[in-house]
Amino acid sequence: MNTSNQQIIGRIELVNLPEWNFTDLEAKIDTGAFTSSLHCHHLEPFEKEGESWIRFYMLDPDHEAYNEQMLEMPVFDKREVKSSNGDIELRYFIRTQIEFFSSLYTIEFSLTDRSAMKYPLLIGRKFLRKGPFMVDVTSKNLSKNIKTEES
């Protein structure tokens, strides 16, 4: 396998979600998950100009980056997803921008309760294919090195 053009990433990385002014959020890189997911609570679907939208709060109040901001996004999709414990759950999907290794990408997130998980964001294979990225499971926060080099 030719790895010369692949960005090596760790099992945990720092990401920015610029549309919502969140910076340096820890994300778990999970090659076992197809979709990416985002921890949120108080999901409230609604209609806006004939389109499906959703309101939600991102993160938990005890998270250092929590800002009590209710977010509103158009719903990109709604479908059943098998969670890590094997349960089938109906989830809303949204699209937003993610800054990952100093590059901006569009990402699809399923909105779900990840309060029992250590990391509020999970990055799955569907996003990782955009890289191309290669995961080094022995490393984490390799994106910090990129930010340091650019400073």
C-alpha positions as CSV (number, residue, x, y, z in Angstrom):
1,M,0.0,0.0,0.0
2,N,1.4,3.4,-1.0
3,T,1.1,5.6,2.1
4,S,3.2,8.6,0.8
5,N,0.1,10.8,0.1
6,Q,-1.8,9.8,3.2
7,Q,-2.1,12.0,6.3
8,I,-1.3,9.9,9.4
9,I,-3.8,10.6,12.2
10,G,-4.1,9.4,15.7
11,R,-6.9,7.5,17.5
12,I,-8.0,10.8,19.1
13,E,-7.7,14.1,17.3
14,L,-8.6,17.8,17.9
15,V,-11.1,19.2,15.5
16,N,-12.9,22.6,15.0
17,L,-16.5,23.1,14.1
18,P,-16.3,26.7,12.7
19,E,-20.0,27.1,11.9
20,W,-20.7,26.9,15.6
21,N,-17.5,28.4,16.9
22,F,-16.3,25.2,18.7
23,T,-12.5,24.8,18.7
24,D,-10.2,22.0,19.8
25,L,-12.9,19.4,20.5
26,E,-11.5,15.9,21.0
27,A,-12.9,13.4,18.5
28,K,-12.5,9.7,18.6
29,I,-11.4,8.2,15.3
30,D,-13.3,5.0,14.8
31,T,-12.6,2.9,11.7
32,G,-15.2,0.4,13.0
33,A,-18.0,3.0,12.6
34,F,-19.3,3.9,9.1
35,T,-20.9,7.2,10.1
36,S,-19.7,10.1,12.3
37,S,-21.7,11.1,15.3
38,L,-22.1,14.1,17.5
39,H,-23.2,14.2,21.1
40,C,-26.2,16.4,21.6
41,H,-29.4,16.6,23.7
42,H,-32.8,18.1,23.7
43,L,-33.4,17.3,20.0
44,E,-36.5,19.0,18.7
45,P,-37.5,18.5,15.0
46,F,-39.5,21.2,13.4
47,E,-40.5,22.6,10.0
48,K,-39.0,25.7,8.5
49,E,-40.3,26.9,5.1
50,G,-41.5,23.4,4.3
51,E,-38.2,21.8,5.1
52,S,-37.2,19.5,8.0
53,W,-35.0,21.1,10.6
54,I,-33.8,20.2,14.0
55,R,-32.9,22.2,17.2
56,F,-30.4,20.8,19.7
57,Y,-27.8,21.6,22.3
58,M,-24.4,20.2,21.6
59,L,-22.2,18.8,24.4
60,D,-23.2,18.5,28.1
61,P,-23.3,21.4,30.5
62,D,-20.3,20.0,32.4
63,H,-18.1,19.9,29.2
64,E,-15.6,22.8,29.2
65,A,-16.7,24.0,25.7
66,Y,-20.5,23.9,26.5
67,N,-22.0,27.3,25.7
68,E,-25.7,26.9,26.2
69,Q,-26.3,27.8,22.5
70,M,-29.3,26.1,20.9
71,L,-28.3,25.1,17.4
72,E,-30.7,24.9,14.4
73,M,-29.7,22.9,11.3
74,P,-31.6,21.5,8.3
75,V,-32.0,17.8,8.5
76,F,-30.0,16.1,5.7
77,D,-31.4,12.6,6.4
78,K,-33.2,10.5,9.0
79,R,-32.4,6.8,9.2
80,E,-31.9,3.8,11.5
81,V,-28.3,3.3,12.8
82,K,-27.0,0.3,14.7
83,S,-25.3,1.7,17.8
84,S,-22.1,0.3,19.4
85,N,-24.2,-1.8,21.8
86,G,-26.1,-3.3,18.9
87,D,-29.4,-1.4,19.4
88,I,-31.1,0.1,16.3
89,E,-31.8,3.8,16.8
90,L,-33.6,6.3,14.5
91,R,-31.2,9.3,14.1
92,Y,-31.2,12.7,12.4
93,F,-28.3,13.5,10.2
94,I,-27.0,17.0,9.5
95,R,-24.1,18.4,7.4
96,T,-21.7,21.0,8.7
97,Q,-18.0,22.1,8.2
98,I,-15.2,20.5,10.2
99,E,-11.6,21.7,10.3
100,F,-9.4,18.7,10.5
101,F,-5.6,18.9,10.2
102,S,-5.9,22.5,9.0
103,S,-8.2,21.7,6.1
104,L,-11.9,22.4,5.9
105,Y,-14.3,19.6,4.9
106,T,-18.0,19.0,4.9
107,I,-19.0,16.2,7.3
108,E,-22.3,14.4,8.0
109,F,-23.0,13.8,11.6
110,S,-25.7,11.7,13.2
111,L,-27.1,13.4,16.3
112,T,-27.2,11.1,19.3
113,D,-26.7,10.9,23.0
114,R,-23.1,10.1,23.6
115,S,-23.1,11.2,27.3
116,A,-21.9,7.7,28.3
117,M,-19.0,8.0,26.0
118,K,-15.6,9.6,26.7
119,Y,-15.6,11.7,23.5
120,P,-18.4,13.9,22.2
121,L,-17.5,13.4,18.6
122,L,-16.9,10.2,16.7
123,I,-15.3,10.3,13.3
124,G,-16.2,7.3,11.1
125,R,-15.0,5.7,7.9
126,K,-17.3,7.7,5.6
127,F,-15.4,10.9,6.5
128,L,-12.0,9.2,6.7
129,R,-12.2,8.3,3.0
130,K,-12.0,12.0,2.1
131,G,-8.4,12.2,3.3
132,P,-7.0,9.9,2.5
133,F,-6.2,9.3,6.1
134,M,-4.3,6.5,7.8
135,V,-4.9,5.9,11.5
136,D,-2.0,5.2,13.8
137,V,-3.7,3.6,16.8
138,T,-0.6,4.1,19.0
139,S,-0.8,7.9,18.6
140,K,-3.2,10.7,19.5
141,N,-3.5,14.5,18.8
142,L,-1.1,14.4,15.9
143,S,-3.0,17.5,14.6
144,K,-1.4,19.5,17.4
145,N,1.9,19.0,15.5
146,I,0.4,20.5,12.4
147,K,-0.9,23.5,14.3
148,T,2.5,24.0,15.9
149,E,4.4,23.9,12.6
150,E,2.1,26.5,11.1
151,S,2.5,29.0,14.0
